[in-house]
């Protein structure tokens, strides 16, 4: 009888944690869903040891559920390739995913809740995402995503005056530059003629792309033609 009671208690605890994890994921998703579209001004800085890419002023466009485009102010499109989701809503891998609680930790001095999101759609390129969530503010402060074909990458988010919308002031993409090229999931279409040099074996293989947002225009309406 005691063993049976112990099993019931353990199973109840597991079910409760699963429910809590899913509830938190849905709350964060619902907050992000308040943003139907936006146009944002930002600056993009690329830091890769073997590639000289000048900082660029960019315009960022988003329309729910999955339309996203980055354009330099000179008119050249700068589009993420492969499986990387630059927009936060994309971290939830559509509507079908399982959320698993993975404890808590500290990030930048704040206690955050760790959730693992596992897509239930076999067609998605995403294998799993680990989200670090400020539960009080319902903000994702860090995400680590693993994909089937495009490797893994990390994203760190800083928030300010647009935090009520769940929109970051700054996003930092951290990735591995193995084989002397950006993984497909992180690569951008850069202007022709950008200088590339083969790094020495001892060089750091970590690269960064930092997007710093200055202004957002939220839910003003964006035509589909913008994303063509």
C-alpha positions as CSV (number, residue, x, y, z in Angstrom):
1,X,0.0,0.0,0.0
2,X,2.8,2.4,0.9
3,X,4.5,1.7,-2.5
4,X,1.3,2.3,-4.3
5,X,0.8,5.7,-2.5
6,X,4.4,6.6,-3.3
7,X,3.8,5.9,-7.0
8,X,0.6,7.9,-7.0
9,X,2.4,10.8,-5.4
10,X,5.3,10.7,-7.8
11,X,2.9,10.5,-10.8
12,X,0.8,13.3,-9.5
13,X,3.9,15.4,-9.1
14,X,5.0,14.7,-12.7
15,X,1.6,15.5,-14.1
16,X,1.5,18.8,-12.1
17,X,4.9,19.8,-13.4
18,X,3.9,19.1,-17.0
19,X,0.7,21.1,-16.6
20,X,2.7,24.0,-15.1
21,X,5.2,23.9,-17.9
22,X,2.5,23.9,-20.6
23,X,0.6,26.7,-18.8
24,X,3.7,28.9,-18.7
25,X,4.5,28.2,-22.3
26,X,1.0,29.2,-23.3
27,X,1.2,32.4,-21.3
28,X,4.4,33.5,-23.0
29,X,3.0,32.5,-26.4
30,X,-0.2,34.5,-25.7
31,X,1.8,37.6,-24.7
32,X,3.8,37.4,-28.0
33,X,0.6,36.8,-29.9
34,X,-0.6,40.3,-29.0
35,X,1.8,41.5,-31.7
36,X,0.0,41.0,-35.0
37,X,2.7,42.9,-37.0
38,X,5.5,45.3,-36.6
39,X,8.0,47.4,-38.5
40,X,11.2,48.2,-36.6
41,X,14.4,50.1,-37.1
42,X,17.5,48.5,-35.9
43,X,21.3,48.1,-36.3
44,X,23.0,44.8,-37.1
45,X,26.6,44.0,-36.1
46,X,28.3,40.8,-37.3
47,X,31.3,39.5,-35.4
48,X,33.0,36.6,-37.2
49,X,36.8,36.2,-37.0
50,X,37.2,35.4,-40.7
51,X,34.6,37.7,-42.2
52,X,34.7,41.5,-42.3
53,X,31.1,42.7,-42.3
54,X,30.4,46.4,-41.6
55,X,27.6,47.4,-39.2
56,X,24.3,47.9,-41.1
57,X,21.2,50.0,-40.4
58,X,18.2,47.7,-41.1
59,X,14.4,47.6,-41.2
60,X,12.7,44.6,-39.7
61,X,9.2,43.5,-40.8
62,X,7.0,40.9,-39.1
63,X,3.5,39.7,-39.7
64,X,1.7,37.0,-37.8
65,X,2.1,34.1,-37.9
66,X,5.4,33.6,-39.7
67,X,6.2,36.3,-42.2
68,X,9.5,37.9,-41.4
69,X,12.0,40.1,-43.4
70,X,15.1,42.1,-42.7
71,X,16.0,44.8,-45.2
72,X,19.0,47.2,-45.2
73,X,18.1,50.8,-45.6
74,X,19.8,50.9,-49.0
75,X,17.1,48.4,-50.1
76,X,19.1,45.2,-50.0
77,X,17.3,42.3,-48.4
78,X,19.1,40.5,-45.6
79,X,17.2,37.3,-45.1
80,X,17.9,34.6,-42.5
81,X,18.4,31.2,-44.2
82,X,17.5,27.7,-43.1
83,X,15.9,26.8,-39.8
84,X,16.7,29.9,-37.7
85,X,13.8,31.8,-36.3
86,X,14.7,35.4,-35.7
87,X,11.2,36.2,-34.4
88,X,10.4,35.1,-30.8
89,X,7.0,33.6,-31.8
90,X,8.8,31.1,-34.0
91,X,10.5,29.5,-31.0
92,X,7.2,27.8,-30.2
93,X,7.4,25.7,-33.4
94,X,3.8,26.3,-34.4
95,X,0.8,25.2,-32.3
96,X,1.9,21.7,-31.6
97,X,4.6,21.2,-29.0
98,X,5.3,19.6,-25.6
99,X,6.6,21.7,-22.8
100,X,8.8,20.1,-20.2
101,X,9.9,21.8,-17.0
102,X,13.7,21.7,-16.5
103,X,14.2,23.6,-13.2
104,X,15.4,27.1,-12.6
105,X,18.7,28.9,-12.8
106,X,20.1,32.5,-12.7
107,X,20.6,34.6,-15.8
108,X,22.1,38.1,-15.5
109,X,21.3,38.2,-11.8
110,X,17.6,37.1,-12.2
111,X,16.1,33.7,-11.3
112,X,14.6,32.2,-14.5
113,X,12.5,29.1,-15.2
114,X,13.8,26.6,-17.8
115,X,11.4,25.1,-20.2
116,X,12.2,22.6,-23.0
117,X,9.9,22.7,-26.0
118,X,9.7,19.6,-28.2
119,X,7.8,20.0,-31.5
120,X,5.2,17.4,-32.1
121,X,5.2,18.1,-35.9
122,X,7.8,15.7,-37.5
123,X,8.1,18.0,-40.5
124,X,9.7,20.9,-38.6
125,X,13.4,21.4,-38.7
126,X,13.6,22.1,-35.0
127,X,14.4,19.2,-32.7
128,X,14.1,21.0,-29.4
129,X,14.4,24.5,-27.9
130,X,15.4,25.3,-24.3
131,X,13.9,28.6,-23.1
132,X,15.0,30.6,-20.1
133,X,12.0,32.6,-19.0
134,X,11.5,35.4,-16.6
135,X,8.3,34.0,-15.2
136,X,7.2,37.2,-13.5
137,X,7.4,39.3,-16.7
138,X,6.7,36.4,-19.1
139,X,9.8,37.3,-21.1
140,X,12.2,34.9,-22.8
141,X,15.8,36.0,-21.9
142,X,17.7,33.2,-23.5
143,X,17.0,30.4,-26.0
144,X,19.1,27.4,-27.2
145,X,17.7,25.8,-30.3
146,X,18.8,22.5,-32.0
147,X,17.7,21.7,-35.5
148,X,17.9,18.6,-37.7
149,X,19.8,20.1,-40.6
150,X,21.2,23.5,-39.5
151,X,23.0,22.9,-36.2
152,X,22.5,24.6,-33.0
153,X,22.4,28.3,-32.0
154,X,21.8,30.5,-29.0
155,X,19.9,33.7,-28.6
156,X,20.0,36.2,-25.8
157,X,17.4,38.9,-25.3
158,X,17.5,42.2,-23.6
159,X,14.3,44.2,-22.9
160,X,13.3,47.8,-22.3
161,X,10.4,50.0,-23.3
162,X,8.8,47.3,-25.5
163,X,8.8,44.6,-22.9
164,X,5.0,44.8,-22.4
165,X,4.7,43.4,-25.9
166,X,7.4,40.8,-25.4
167,X,9.6,42.5,-27.9
168,X,13.4,42.9,-27.2
169,X,15.6,45.9,-27.5
170,X,18.5,43.7,-28.4
171,X,19.0,40.2,-29.7
172,X,22.4,38.4,-29.7
173,X,22.8,35.3,-31.9
174,X,25.7,33.1,-30.9
175,X,26.7,30.2,-33.2
176,X,29.6,28.0,-34.1
177,X,31.6,28.8,-37.3
178,X,32.9,25.3,-37.9
179,X,34.2,24.6,-41.4
180,X,34.9,28.3,-41.8
181,X,31.4,29.2,-42.8
182,X,28.2,30.3,-41.0
183,X,25.8,27.4,-40.5
184,X,22.8,27.4,-42.8
185,X,20.5,28.3,-39.9
186,X,22.4,31.5,-39.1
187,X,23.8,32.6,-42.4
188,X,22.6,35.8,-44.0
189,X,22.8,37.0,-47.6
190,X,25.6,39.5,-47.3
191,X,26.6,42.0,-50.0
192,X,29.0,40.7,-52.7
193,X,32.6,41.4,-52.1
194,X,32.8,41.0,-48.4
195,X,36.2,39.9,-47.5
196,X,36.7,36.4,-46.1
197,X,39.9,34.9,-44.7
198,X,40.5,31.4,-43.5
199,X,41.0,31.6,-39.7
200,X,44.0,30.0,-37.9
201,X,43.1,26.7,-36.2
202,X,43.5,28.3,-32.8
203,X,41.0,31.1,-33.4
204,X,37.7,31.2,-31.6
205,X,35.0,29.4,-33.6
206,X,32.2,31.3,-32.0
207,X,30.4,34.0,-34.0
208,X,27.8,36.6,-33.1
209,X,25.2,38.6,-34.8
210,X,23.7,41.4,-32.7
211,X,20.5,43.2,-33.7
212,X,19.8,46.4,-31.6
213,X,16.3,47.8,-32.1
214,X,15.7,51.5,-31.8
215,X,12.0,51.8,-32.5
216,X,9.0,49.5,-33.2
217,X,5.8,50.4,-35.0
218,X,3.4,47.8,-33.7
219,X,0.0,46.6,-35.1
220,X,-0.2,49.3,-37.7
221,X,-0.9,46.9,-40.5
222,X,1.7,45.6,-43.1
223,X,0.8,44.5,-46.6
224,X,1.9,41.0,-47.7
225,X,3.7,42.5,-50.6
226,X,6.4,43.7,-48.2
227,X,7.6,40.1,-47.8
228,X,7.9,39.3,-51.5
